[in-house]
Amino acid sequence: MTSGPRERSRLCGLLGLLGAGVLAAVGGFLSNPWLIMVGAMVVVMAYLLRCRIRRCRGAVPL
């Protein structure tokens, strides 16, 4: 079964969020506020981008 561009895009986004979560976790383990902040900012920016895309398509953000 082949995946379309939308599924590949979601997978890429999911991997980016997973990487940001790992970065924040490593920052927490090392007590490094910079890594925690960068990981959190990536997650927040992804959420805001998702809301903006949904709003442009006419859906209400969750």
Secondary structure as the mmCIF struct_conf table of DSSP 4:
data_model
#
loop_
_struct_conf.conf_type_id
_struct_conf.id
_struct_conf.beg_label_comp_id
_struct_conf.beg_label_asym_id
_struct_conf.beg_label_seq_id
_struct_conf.end_label_comp_id
_struct_conf.end_label_asym_id
_struct_conf.end_label_seq_id
HELX_RH_AL_P HELX_RH_AL_P1 PRO A 5 PHE A 29
TURN_TY1_P TURN_TY1_P1 LEU A 30 SER A 31
HELX_RH_AL_P HELX_RH_AL_P2 PRO A 33 CYS A 56
TURN_TY1_P TURN_TY1_P2 ARG A 57 GLY A 58
HELX_LH_PP_P HELX_LH_PP_P1 ALA A 59 PRO A 61
#
